[in-house]
């Protein structure tokens, strides 16, 4: 476990221009979460597993941000 580092991640949904014109707003999908991982890639995998089912058909509109410490 000595190779682990501290990371934070969050994910959010951004509506298309058409959806935004219809009143859709950006939505925070996952609150800021802190975890230990070996790499940013590992964090992205964990974060992608936390995306709710309702957004699975719109993954191109989901953004995951990762911050290392």
N, C-alpha and C positions, 0 to 999 in steps of 0.2 A: 504493500500500500504506500510505499514511499514515493512512488511516481504520481500520486494523485495530487490534483490542484483544486483550488476553490473556484467555482464558477457561479454566475447567475444567468438565468434565462427568462424570457417572457415571449409570448406569442400574441399576435393580433391579426384581425381580419380587416382588410381594406376593400370596400365595395368598388365596383367598376364605376366609370363615369355615369353610365346609364342608371345604375342602382342608386348612385348618389343623387342624381337629379330627381329620382323617385322618393328621396328622403332617407335612404339608408345611410347609416353612420358607421365609422370605424368602431370596432369592438375589441376590447381586450379579451383574449381567449384564455390565456394562462397568466395569472398574477406572477409577479417577480418571484422566482424560485431559486434558492441557493442549494448547491449540491457539490459533492466531491466527485471528480472524474479524472480520467487519465488524459483526455484530450477534448478539444472543442468538438470534434467529430462525434465523440461519445455523447456529449451534451446534446447535440443536435438530434441524435437518435432517440435519446430519452425524451426530449421535448416533443418530437414528432409523435411519439406514442401517447402524449397527453392531450393531443388535439381531439376535441369532441367529435363524435360521429356526424353531427349535423354539418360540419365543415369539410368532410372528406371528399365531397364532390366539387369543392371549390379550393383545392389546395394551392392553386396558382395565385390565389388572393390572400393566402396566409403567409405572414412573415414571422420568422423566429429570429430573435436577437440574442446574442450570447456575449457575456462580459466576463473575461478572466480577471483574477486578482493577482 
